Amino acid sequence: MQEETFSNTDKIPSKSGKLNLILSITNIILFIGLLAFYFLVLKKDNESVPSRAIAKASEGAVSVAYVNSDSILANYTLVKHMREELEKKSAQFESELKKRQASFEKDAAYFQEQVSKKSISEASAQEVYSSLMAEQQKLYELRERYSTEISREEFDMNQLLLDSLNNFLKRYNQKMNFDYIFSYNRGGSILTANDSLDITDDVLRLLNSEFKPKK
């Protein structure tokens, strides 16, 4: 009877064995819980914004395109037309300034010659000198005025270009329905772009077909 009792109790885990079994099960459950927490929370939080954006775009939630602003500036007929007009005006200003500068230098050289020969009175020399200084000041002011005018026209040209492009893209996008149309240029804030999203050629073709320069 004692042997039978001993053999039966041998099949039952001891208290220490039960505790180890409970701890093992608890550890497994805890590990599974932590693993689930990582995938559901931590991994989601660590997912990069570009990854989410790309995933969203691939699902068709967001549609994006871009135009290459460097190409627009180089090939848009309106820009070429405005640049030619600005360069023409700048050349006219520079030509006028050179003529007036040459005239001033000629008068100044003649004045110095007369003074060195002492063929002019001190009073007359003082009068001519004051006149030359006034003419020189006028040249400085004229150059500054021409420079300011060219800078203002450059600013106006850029604003006109921006307005023209924005107005066109609003009309263009009524048909295309892009969520975003970005501007891409070399050295800009967007470092690289997928060529399949480039709509520059289509935009340029339509822009140039609409441009009608004034006679």
C-alpha positions in Angstrom: 0.0 0.0 0.0 2.8 2.3 0.7 4.4 1.6 -2.6 1.2 2.4 -4.4 0.8 5.7 -2.5 4.4 6.6 -3.4 4.0 5.8 -7.1 0.8 7.9 -7.3 2.3 11.0 -5.7 5.3 10.7 -8.0 3.0 11.7 -10.9 1.8 14.9 -9.2 4.1 18.0 -9.6 5.5 19.4 -6.4 4.7 22.9 -5.2 8.0 24.1 -6.6 7.3 22.6 -9.9 3.8 24.1 -10.0 5.3 27.5 -9.3 7.9 27.2 -12.1 5.2 26.1 -14.5 3.0 29.1 -13.5 5.9 31.5 -13.9 6.8 30.0 -17.3 3.2 30.4 -18.5 3.1 34.0 -17.1 6.4 34.9 -18.9 5.1 33.5 -22.2 1.8 35.6 -21.9 3.8 38.6 -20.9 6.2 38.2 -23.9 3.3 37.8 -26.3 1.6 40.9 -24.8 4.8 43.0 -25.2 5.3 41.7 -28.7 1.7 42.7 -29.6 2.2 46.1 -28.0 5.4 46.7 -30.0 3.7 45.9 -33.3 0.5 47.8 -32.6 1.9 50.9 -30.8 5.7 51.3 -31.0 6.2 50.2 -34.6 3.3 52.4 -35.7 4.8 55.4 -33.9 8.2 54.8 -35.3 6.9 54.5 -38.9 8.3 57.4 -40.9 6.1 60.1 -42.3 7.3 59.5 -45.9 6.4 55.9 -45.6 2.9 56.8 -44.5 2.6 59.4 -47.3 3.9 56.9 -49.9 1.5 54.3 -48.7 -1.4 56.7 -48.8 -0.5 57.9 -52.3 -0.2 54.2 -53.5 -3.8 53.7 -52.2 -5.0 56.6 -54.4 -5.8 58.8 -51.4 -3.4 61.6 -52.6 -2.4 62.5 -56.1 0.8 64.6 -56.6 2.6 66.2 -59.5 5.3 68.8 -60.0 6.7 71.3 -62.4 10.4 72.0 -62.9 10.7 75.8 -62.3 14.1 75.9 -63.9 12.7 74.5 -67.1 9.7 76.9 -66.9 12.1 79.9 -66.6 14.2 78.6 -69.5 11.5 77.7 -72.0 8.3 79.7 -71.2 7.9 82.1 -74.0 6.5 84.8 -71.7 9.7 84.7 -69.6 11.8 85.0 -72.7 9.8 87.9 -74.0 9.9 89.7 -70.6 13.7 89.0 -70.3 14.4 90.4 -73.8 12.4 93.6 -73.0 14.2 94.0 -69.7 17.6 93.5 -71.2 16.8 96.0 -74.0 15.8 98.6 -71.4 18.8 97.9 -69.3 21.1 98.3 -72.4 19.4 101.6 -73.2 20.0 102.9 -69.6 23.6 101.7 -69.7 24.2 103.4 -73.1 22.8 106.7 -71.9 24.9 106.6 -68.7 28.1 105.8 -70.7 27.5 108.8 -72.9 26.9 111.1 -70.0 29.9 109.7 -68.2 32.1 110.2 -71.3 30.9 113.8 -71.6 31.6 114.5 -67.9 35.1 113.0 -68.1 35.8 115.1 -71.2 34.7 118.3 -69.4 36.7 117.4 -66.3 39.8 116.7 -68.4 39.5 120.0 -70.2 39.0 121.8 -66.9 42.2 120.2 -65.4 44.1 121.3 -68.6 42.9 124.9 -68.2 43.8 125.0 -64.6 47.3 123.5 -65.2 47.9 126.2 -67.9 46.5 128.8 -65.6 44.4 130.0 -68.4 41.3 130.4 -66.2 40.7 132.7 -63.3 40.4 131.4 -59.8 36.7 132.5 -59.6 35.9 130.9 -62.9 37.8 127.7 -61.9 35.7 127.5 -58.7 32.5 128.0 -60.7 33.4 125.3 -63.2 34.5 122.9 -60.4 31.2 123.3 -58.7 29.4 122.7 -61.9 31.4 119.5 -62.5 30.7 118.2 -59.0 27.0 118.9 -59.5 27.1 117.0 -62.8 28.9 114.1 -61.2 26.2 113.9 -58.5 23.5 113.8 -61.1 25.3 110.9 -62.7 25.3 109.0 -59.4 21.7 109.7 -58.9 20.7 108.7 -62.4 22.6 105.4 -62.2 20.9 104.7 -58.9 17.5 105.6 -60.3 18.0 103.3 -63.4 19.3 100.5 -61.1 16.2 100.8 -58.9 13.9 100.9 -61.9 15.5 97.7 -63.4 15.2 96.0 -60.0 11.5 97.0 -59.7 10.8 95.7 -63.2 12.5 92.4 -62.4 10.3 92.1 -59.3 7.2 92.9 -61.4 8.3 90.3 -64.0 8.7 87.6 -61.3 5.2 88.5 -59.9 3.7 88.4 -63.4 5.3 85.0 -64.0 4.1 83.6 -60.7 0.5 84.9 -61.3 0.5 83.6 -64.8 1.7 80.2 -63.7 -0.7 80.0 -60.7 -3.7 81.1 -62.8 -2.9 78.5 -65.5 -2.4 75.7 -63.0 -5.7 76.4 -61.3 -7.4 76.0 -64.7 -5.2 73.0 -65.6 -6.0 71.3 -62.4 -9.7 71.5 -62.9 -9.3 68.7 -65.4 -6.4 66.9 -63.8 -7.6 67.0 -60.2 -4.2 66.7 -58.5 -4.2 67.2 -54.7 -0.8 68.9 -54.8 1.3 70.4 -57.6 4.8 71.2 -56.3 7.6 73.4 -57.8 10.8 71.5 -58.2 14.2 73.2 -59.0 17.8 72.2 -58.7 19.1 73.1 -55.2 15.7 73.7 -53.8 14.0 72.3 -50.8 12.9 69.1 -52.7 16.1 67.2 -53.2 14.8 64.6 -55.6 11.5 63.7 -57.4 10.0 60.8 -59.3 10.1 61.6 -63.1 6.7 59.9 -63.5 5.1 62.8 -61.6 6.7 65.5 -63.8 4.1 67.5 -65.7 6.5 70.2 -66.9 6.4 69.4 -70.6 2.6 69.3 -70.7 2.4 72.6 -68.7 4.9 74.3 -70.9 3.2 73.2 -74.1 -0.1 74.6 -73.0 1.4 77.8 -71.5 3.2 78.6 -74.7 0.2 77.9 -76.8 -1.8 80.5 -74.8 0.9 83.2 -74.8 0.2 85.9 -77.4 2.8 88.8 -77.1 1.5 92.3 -77.6 2.6 93.9 -80.9 
